[in-house]
Amino acid sequence: MKERLVQATLEEMRTRSLKFTMDDLARKLHASKSSIYKVVDSKEDLIRLVMHWAMEKFDRKSVELLHGEGPVNSRLMSYCGLFFHTFWYLPDTVNEDLEARYEDIWKEWDRYREARFDDMMALLKEGVDKGEYRKVNLPVVRQCVFYAARGLTDPDFLRKMNMTGRDVLELLEDIMLKGLEKRN
């Protein structure tokens, strides 16, 4: 029931941000509200459960990418894909609603997300240290990647450009890691 509840909640969050009710979830799950309340005590607990589920899933998948073997670039691109899918998977309104209605959960989520972005920068630094990338100002790169990714993964932009998140990731990789300069 817990996994089904998390998945149903994610679906509701994608379509209605945090404006769904426990009744909405019960209908979606074809279950009673009392069944839901056996798993969580409140909607706030449910939101926290979903955020912790996403964090744990991210942590499990990221360990090998951060500490594994192989070229930094391929590990970095996989990490970026995981990062974007986890943190920009839901519409911005979810983050806005979290910040406005569940401040403690928002702060925990935001701190976690920032720390994972720092892990991504550690991979970039590893690439610089190993000579796979040239030396650059990594804090500036961090800001460029952060804001570019946010804008490029906007659902309206993706629809308008007829692109997927994966398409954007590949373009961002090409531009950020290979640059704009024409090479022979």
Secondary structure as the mmCIF struct_conf table of DSSP 4:
data_model
#
loop_
_struct_conf.conf_type_id
_struct_conf.id
_struct_conf.beg_label_comp_id
_struct_conf.beg_label_asym_id
_struct_conf.beg_label_seq_id
_struct_conf.end_label_comp_id
_struct_conf.end_label_asym_id
_struct_conf.end_label_seq_id
HELX_RH_AL_P HELX_RH_AL_P1 LYS A 2 ARG A 16
TURN_TY1_P TURN_TY1_P1 SER A 17 LEU A 18
HELX_RH_AL_P HELX_RH_AL_P2 MET A 22 LEU A 29
TURN_TY1_P TURN_TY1_P2 HIS A 30 HIS A 30
BEND BEND1 ALA A 31 ALA A 31
HELX_RH_AL_P HELX_RH_AL_P3 LYS A 33 TYR A 37
TURN_TY1_P TURN_TY1_P3 LYS A 38 VAL A 39
BEND BEND2 ASP A 41 SER A 42
HELX_RH_AL_P HELX_RH_AL_P4 LYS A 43 HIS A 67
BEND BEND3 GLY A 70 GLY A 70
HELX_RH_AL_P HELX_RH_AL_P5 VAL A 72 PHE A 87
BEND BEND4 TRP A 88 LEU A 90
HELX_RH_AL_P HELX_RH_AL_P6 ASP A 92 ARG A 101
HELX_RH_AL_P HELX_RH_AL_P7 GLU A 103 ASP A 129
TURN_TY1_P TURN_TY1_P4 LYS A 130 GLY A 131
BEND BEND5 GLU A 132 TYR A 133
HELX_RH_AL_P HELX_RH_AL_P8 LEU A 138 LEU A 152
TURN_TY1_P TURN_TY1_P5 THR A 153 THR A 153
HELX_RH_AL_P HELX_RH_AL_P9 PRO A 155 MET A 161
TURN_TY1_P TURN_TY1_P6 ASN A 162 ASN A 162
HELX_RH_AL_P HELX_RH_AL_P10 GLY A 165 GLU A 173
HELX_RH_PI_P HELX_RH_PI_P1 ASP A 174 LYS A 178
BEND BEND6 LEU A 180 GLU A 181
#
